[in-house]
Amino acid sequence: MPTQTAKKTHFGFTALILGVISILLLGIRFAVAYMRISPEIFGRMNQFTTLFFCILTPLAFALGVWGHTRKNDSKAYARIAIGLTTLPFLVLLVQFALSFFVR
């Protein structure tokens, strides 16, 4: 009986794509804050970008970790995706923490 090779998975690449999209949504969220638009439009755009950022970031991180642990997956893409999703989160966390100390 011939041995079958394991099928290549694409969790790392998918995580990278989702990580890039989440970074773009975070940038759009900050850009919306500086636009001269009505409060109603601002609220809608801010909710939209925040909702998808909050969904895509953990999903990209989880897929990146999963892709990193898989044998036949791209570990480089998975590491880049983990970095892309972790660094902006840490920046937001530091901004949040500093908001308690800076008056």
C-alpha positions as CSV (number, residue, x, y, z in Angstrom):
1,M,0.0,0.0,0.0
2,P,1.5,3.4,-1.0
3,T,1.9,6.0,1.7
4,Q,0.0,9.2,1.2
5,T,1.6,12.5,1.9
6,A,-0.3,14.9,4.2
7,K,-2.3,17.5,2.4
8,K,-0.9,21.0,2.7
9,T,-3.1,23.3,4.9
10,H,-3.5,27.1,4.5
11,F,-4.3,28.3,8.0
12,G,-1.3,30.5,8.1
13,F,-2.0,32.2,4.8
14,T,-5.7,32.7,5.8
15,A,-4.6,34.2,9.1
16,L,-2.3,36.5,7.3
17,I,-5.1,37.8,5.0
18,L,-7.4,38.3,8.0
19,G,-4.6,40.0,9.9
20,V,-4.1,42.5,7.1
21,I,-7.8,43.2,6.8
22,S,-8.1,43.7,10.6
23,I,-5.1,46.2,10.4
24,L,-6.8,48.0,7.6
25,L,-10.0,48.2,9.6
26,L,-8.2,49.6,12.6
27,G,-6.6,52.3,10.3
28,I,-10.0,53.1,8.9
29,R,-11.4,53.4,12.4
30,F,-8.8,56.0,13.3
31,A,-9.4,57.8,10.0
32,V,-13.1,58.0,10.7
33,A,-12.3,59.8,13.9
34,Y,-10.8,62.7,12.0
35,M,-13.4,63.0,9.3
36,R,-15.9,65.9,9.2
37,I,-19.1,63.9,9.2
38,S,-22.4,64.0,11.0
39,P,-22.5,62.1,14.4
40,E,-25.0,59.6,12.9
41,I,-22.6,58.6,10.1
42,F,-19.7,58.6,12.5
43,G,-21.5,56.2,14.8
44,R,-22.4,53.9,12.0
45,M,-18.9,53.8,10.5
46,N,-17.3,53.5,13.9
47,Q,-19.5,50.6,14.9
48,F,-19.0,48.8,11.5
49,T,-15.2,49.0,11.7
50,T,-15.0,48.2,15.4
51,L,-17.3,45.2,15.0
52,F,-15.3,43.6,12.2
53,F,-12.0,44.5,13.8
54,C,-13.1,42.7,17.0
55,I,-14.2,39.7,15.0
56,L,-11.3,39.4,12.7
57,T,-8.4,40.0,15.1
58,P,-9.1,37.0,17.4
59,L,-9.9,34.9,14.4
60,A,-6.6,35.8,12.7
61,F,-4.7,35.1,15.9
62,A,-6.4,31.7,16.4
63,L,-5.8,30.7,12.8
64,G,-2.2,31.8,13.1
65,V,-1.6,29.8,16.2
66,W,-3.4,26.8,14.6
67,G,-1.4,27.2,11.4
68,H,1.8,27.4,13.4
69,T,1.2,24.1,15.1
70,R,0.2,22.3,11.9
71,K,2.9,20.2,10.2
72,N,2.2,21.1,6.6
73,D,1.3,24.7,7.0
74,S,3.3,27.9,6.3
75,K,4.8,28.8,9.7
76,A,6.2,32.1,8.3
77,Y,2.7,33.3,7.3
78,A,1.4,32.2,10.7
79,R,4.1,34.0,12.6
80,I,3.5,37.2,10.5
81,A,-0.2,37.0,11.1
82,I,0.3,36.5,14.9
83,G,2.6,39.6,14.9
84,L,0.1,41.7,12.8
85,T,-2.7,41.0,15.2
86,T,-0.7,41.2,18.4
87,L,1.2,44.5,17.9
88,P,-1.9,46.8,17.3
89,F,-3.7,45.2,20.2
90,L,-0.7,45.9,22.5
91,V,-0.6,49.5,21.2
92,L,-4.3,49.9,22.0
93,L,-3.8,48.3,25.4
94,V,-1.0,50.7,26.3
95,Q,-3.1,53.6,25.2
96,F,-5.9,52.4,27.4
97,A,-3.6,51.9,30.4
98,L,-2.0,55.3,29.9
99,S,-5.5,57.0,29.8
100,F,-5.8,56.2,33.5
101,F,-2.6,58.0,34.4
102,V,-2.4,60.9,32.1
103,R,-4.8,63.8,32.8
